[in-house]
Amino acid sequence: MRPNDFSPSKFSALWLALAIAAVVPLANSAQPAPVSPPAPASSQASLTVFARVGDITITHDEYNAAFQTATRGKFYHGKPPDAEVAVLQREVSDNLVKRIVVLDEAKRKGLRPDAAAIQKQVQTYEERYAKSEQWKNTRSTVLPPLIARLEEEDLLSQVEKSVRDRAKPTEAQVRAYFTAHPDKFTEPEQMRVSVILLRVDPSANGAVWKAAEDQAKALADRARTGQDFSALARRYSAEASAANGGDMGYLHSGMLPDGSQAVLSKMKVGEISDPQRLLEGMSVFRLTDRKLAKKHKFETVKTRAGELAQRQQADDAWQTFIKDLKGKTTVKIDQSRFLPLAK
């Protein structure tokens, strides 16, 4: 699922975490200052209507609580820029609306929460906070809204599962997905690489680095004139692969620094590189073997292609379902306190 997509279980989990933390704070847990939407003009203003979704009203207090939950989960390490806050304000608003329309759909379908599953989750909280005096003192107050929220989450999950489970791609659709996404079924190029690393402290002065470069160049020349690269690696390399003669095995794109990757990609099998400066020191590479990128045949990845195609169809089905529900519902939102979106 894409990062900004609505996920009932994800949204509810955040709410539950904040609700429990509010009444049973964990020992020695430091909470950052929350990011707040623009403050209302008065305490009375905070009780005014933030949104109307069909017959359901969302107050500014309810929206602010949801916004604080989202900021704790997304911006834990500090205050984000206004542009990111503006985006999050709208995401939280949209998620609240989506939550309501999905719960309304669950009610229309006559769905009921799984009582056994709810009890199991409640028991988890009971065990987690069994030694907390604050939990014992507030349990009777906290449990009813907690159970109500757990029941809502269960209903949301039931609706989402029913929509996603209907997405069953045909073999033709799986083949079409396979054809449209060749990168997902292609084994990347692999290079078998050996290395000699002369370790240098990153903070060392230029003279130290120059001495290491000169030594690396001398070793490269010795390897090019017939001396065994493996023997040189065992004697001089400070890399973990030295015991294996410098052999690092088969590597693919992304496993080496960009500069080294670019050098190796232009080398022929058996060639020795010029000295390369890495964070750890000066290095010399030998390209031992190269396996070209290989696209798998459909028959060999049919199961994987089916799984990915079904996931894509399920995502699309869920997004379409949400869009249809919102289209059938009258939604009015007060965005007067939202920060402007970046242009």
C-alpha positions, 0 to 999 in steps of 0.5 A: 500500500502506498504511504499516503493510502488510508489503512484502518488498522494503521490509523486505529493502532496509532489512536490506541497507542496514544490513548493507552499512553495517556492513562498509563504513561510508561516509566522513563519515557520521554515524549517530544513536544507535539506539533499542533495545528493553529490554535483556536481563538477560544476554548469554546471554538475548539468545540465547534464543528470541524467536519460533517460526514453524512449525519456524523459530526467531527469536532475540532477537538476530535480532529486535534486529538487525531492530528496529535496522534499522527504527529507523534507517529510521523514526526517523533524527532522534532518539529517538521516544516510548515509544508509537511504539517500542511500535508499532514493536516489534510491527510488526517482530515481525509483519514477521519472521513474515510474512517467514518464512511467505512464504518457506516458501510460496515453498519449497512452490511450488518457486520459485527465485531469478533468478540473473541478477538477483541477479548484477546486484545483486551487481555494483552493490555491487561497483562501489559499494564498489570503492575501499573497502579495508574492502570488499576485506578483508571481501568474502569474508565479506560476500558469502555472506550478502548473496547469500543475502538477495538471493535471499530478497528475490527469492523474496519478490517473486516470491510477492507479484507472483504474488498481486497479478497475479491481481487483475484487476477486471471492468468491473462492479468498476471501475464499482463502484470509480468510484461508491464513490470520487467524490473520486478522479474529481472535478476540484476547484473552480478560481479564477482569482486576481489579487493585489497584495502589499505585502511586509512583513518578518515581524519588523517592528513593528506600526506597519509592518504597520498602514501596509501594511494602510492602503496595501492598503485604499487600493489595494482602494478604488481598484480598486473605484472603477474603476481597473484592478487589473492596472495597480495590481498592476504598479505596487505588487505585490511578488509574482512575478505583478506582471509579469502584472498580478497574475494567478496563474492558476487555483488550487485548494484547498490552493494558498493559505493557509487564511484567503485560501482562505476569503475567496476562496471567498465572493467573487463573480467580479469582486470585490476582497477586503479586505486580507489578512495573509499571512506575506509581507505584506499582500495584496489579491485579485481573483477573476477567474473560477471553475470549479466542481468537476466529476466526470468521466464514467466513460468519460473516466476508465475507464483510471484507474479500472481502475488504481486498482481493480486496485491496491485489489484487489491490496492486498486480495488480498495482505493476505488471502494473508498472513492465510491463511498465518499462519492455517495456521502455529503462531506463538508470540512472546515479547512480555515485553520489549515496551513497553506500547501506549498506551491 
